[in-house]
Amino acid sequence: MKKRIAVAMGGTSHEAEVSLRSGAAVAEALRAAGYDVLEARLTKDSVDELPRGVDAVFNALHGGYGENGGFQAALDAAGLPYTGPGAAASRLCMDKPAAKAALRKAGVPTPEGAVLTAAAADFPPPLPLPLVVKPPRDGSSVGLSKVTEPGQWAAAVRLAAAQDARGEALAERFIPGREWAVGVVCGQALPVLEIVAPDGWYDYHAKYAPGVSCHLFPPEDALTREAQRLAVAAAEATGCRGAVRVDFRLSPEGGLFALEVNTSPGCTQTSLLPDAAARAGIPFPALCARLVEAATHD
């Protein structure tokens, strides 16, 4: 059993505030599970602020350095075990176009899309409306827009491109229907969770503000089992270990489309993964302990 655990939280991304909430919840859960926990609030893109002499690092960072493979590569170099996917898988999943290609190759459906530069704001959309426009390399629905009218196109592209390190935007066909999320923990799918957000739009506010979105658990049937199968396939296709969350849209015709693989799922009071784990009979302290014991490095 690993005994002394550093919980990395905060960081430099625009998701630092959410990360602090995740980290505090994880630290409390790990203490309840019997671990000696040190909370490491990072303020720079480096592992230098981590405490010495720990058995593993629980990565509660969201976005940026904590999710794009940089933090993972530094921990690999230091020989420190950590929770979640490794550096290569983290880099892949943060790059949505590359991840979508890996999913399609594995037979996991994803919405049709196109990568554009900011200059595309001055031209008509390349795909029929409605479209979802988002940064190709970011998380937590920051810079996300739904374009239903031509007049919304330019602002959506510029907003997404401004959030992206390469100044690009990803335009995807909007899939009407339901929002499903499937957590995968150490290769095993959790129960399917449905998110009911205001107007069916799961943006940053709906994701993190308490009480805005509602979580439901659809009855188990052939469709939920297929979502679980696809989630495990998505985790495998992207080389992910530990805990990930695969987000889907379920069309009115019953088609499942994977939107992305989140390699650092939130652990706040409104987060999806802990809710689904609890539904599966895994209390939050037990979930965190399971991830810590599975922590490794490349």
KADAPE-V473584 format. One record per run of one state. SS is the DSSP state (h for helix, s for strand, l for the rest). FROM is the first residue (numbers start at 0). LEN is the number of residues. Records with the same first field share a line. If there is no record, write none. Layout:
SS: FROM-LEN + FROM-LEN
This chain:
l: 0-3 + 10-5 + 32-3 + 42-13 + 59-4 + 66-3 + 78-3 + 82-4 + 94-1 + 105-7 + 122-8 + 134-10 + 147-2 + 163-4 + 173-4 + 185-2 + 189-3 + 196-1 + 200-3 + 208-5 + 216-5 + 237-5 + 250-5 + 262-9 + 279-4 + 293-2 + 296-2
s: 3-7 + 35-7 + 55-4 + 81-1 + 112-5 + 130-4 + 144-3 + 167-6 + 177-8 + 187-2 + 192-4 + 213-3 + 242-8 + 255-7 + 295-1
h: 15-17 + 63-3 + 69-9 + 86-8 + 95-10 + 117-5 + 149-14 + 197-3 + 203-5 + 221-16 + 271-8 + 283-10
